[in-house]
Amino acid sequence: MRWRIRKTVFNLAVPIILTGMSAHAVDLDTKPLWKNEKPDWTSRIQLADLDNDGYPELITANIIRGEGYTKNNKADIKVYKNIGGNFEGTASQVIKMKENVGSWNIAMGDYDNDGDLDLAVGNVFEKRDLIFKNDGGFFDHNPAWESDDASVSHGLDWVDYDQDGDLDLSVAAAYSGVKIYENMDGKVSARAKWESYEALDFQDVDWTDMDNDGDFDLAVSNHNDRPPGGIYVFKSSNGKLPEHRSFVPDKAKQYLPMLGIFLTKTASWQTHSIKYPGRLAWGDIDGDGFPELAATNGNGPVTVFGNTGGNLQQAPLWQTSDGESSFDLTLADVDNDGLVKDTVFFSGEKVKKVVYLDHRPVQSVNAVFVDSRQIALEDYCFNLKDGWISLRQSILKTAKEVRIDYVYSTGLDLVVAKSTWVGNPDEGKTDKIYFNRNGALNPAAEWQTEMKTLSNAVAVGDVDNDGDQDVLFGGMVGWESRTKVPQHIYLYRNHTIK
């Protein structure tokens, strides 16, 4: 492990001290320590500290509720509270949707800048997207916001794309494009403020600053239902995405050419080397300061695309040697072999309600200071994957400087949930981890679960607050309720730090 302290002035990095490092061998259980009592067809799982006590809760999105993939079967959002490092077996909160809604994805973000994480829900079956407000660690049962338009929303992510200090909501909607709902001082626009020209079978959305120019670039995956399947990147320039298409009703688009209006493609990079991409993850795997892009594959190996000086390469940099299909993935330092301590300062106009760290993802946020005073956990929340901190608006009224102590890693490992859209649903798979060895991922998995399941979702985080990353996998109880493969949400405890 190596620790580095550096000082940042106006968010510009100046290294000061660099010390030696040592490596850890991972001690991660291969048998689950915990599983939820009642399985669901789970499509997404998230770890997030909802009550600001230092222990992350487990939030699950479920597509259906046991009767098959039909429009008459609505599903629920469930929250499993974390009590001192242990999850409850039965969810203490269940948000029941009023319409026939199944949630394909969820995203946690502080849209109202009150210092806690609120819930965005992306729906299937062409229903409206929703936001549920966090009130004292529990979500309101009625949505605080809903979109004007209905869509099949597969991917969700919060991002301050316009860098005004408010988190905006981005959505990857199947057959209707990528959308951004703009947040202005806690009020999210009901109609999308930006939409991609491309209207494909989008599955996921993920943001990063891929070229280190100070603004955020967007990657989305397109499943092969609208061929050709592939991955698209929308690159920002001077804080703006490419020219968007204004909101135009689908029925009216066919008449635009008659009026001399031609919609322009907005993607700046794309690859079709993966026909069935699922979920995406950005992360600097090789330690050169530019993040690589990892993608799951519904009919083949997990693939990583290299980033050379801010430019993504067309040819895959790395692929799993097993060639197995997969559906979800994440990047995190599971064996703690590349940890780096860091401190960043924001002052002047850089002090905003939402501030971004210099690295994404990060391992932990250790302390936040406002004008040299350490603030309490209830005064801020954060997203480790995306590397942002959201500060309670009330404490920033007279603030002149914000300091954040955090830990990131130069040894990001790849954690993969093995499942697929194609193939025999009765064939379970072992979930796997591909470890980072000196800036390169091992193509062969060095850790895998003993149990074979069909995992749609993965989450990594320090569940018991002991300094290392625990791993969860979750998935479906049935492909249209036909599979007999066992499937709950399973927690695998990490004992690397003892």
Secondary structure, DSSP 8 states (H G I E B T S, - for coil): ---EEEEEETTEEEEEEE---------B-SS-SEE-SS--EEEEEEEE-SSSSSS-EEEEEEEE-SS-S-TT---EEEEE-EETTEE-SS-SEEEE-SSS--EEEEEEE-TT-SSS-EEEEEESSSEEEEEE-EETTEE-SS-SEEEEEEEEEEEEEEE-TT-SSS-EEEEEEETTEEEEE-EETTEE-SS-SEE-S--SBEEEEEEE-TTSSSS-EEEEEE-TTSSS-EEEEE--BTTB-S-------HHHHTTGGGGT-------SEEE-S-SSEEEEEEE-SSSSSS-EEEEEETTS--EEEEEETTEEEEEEEEE-TT----SEEEEE-SS--SEEEEEEEEEGGG--SEEE-SSSS-SEEEEEEETTEE--GGGEEEETTTTEEEE-GGGGSS--EEEEEEEEES--EEEEE---SSS-TT--B--EEE-EETTEE-SS-SEE-SS-B-EEEEEEE-TTSSSS-EEEEEE-S-STT-------EEEE-B-S--
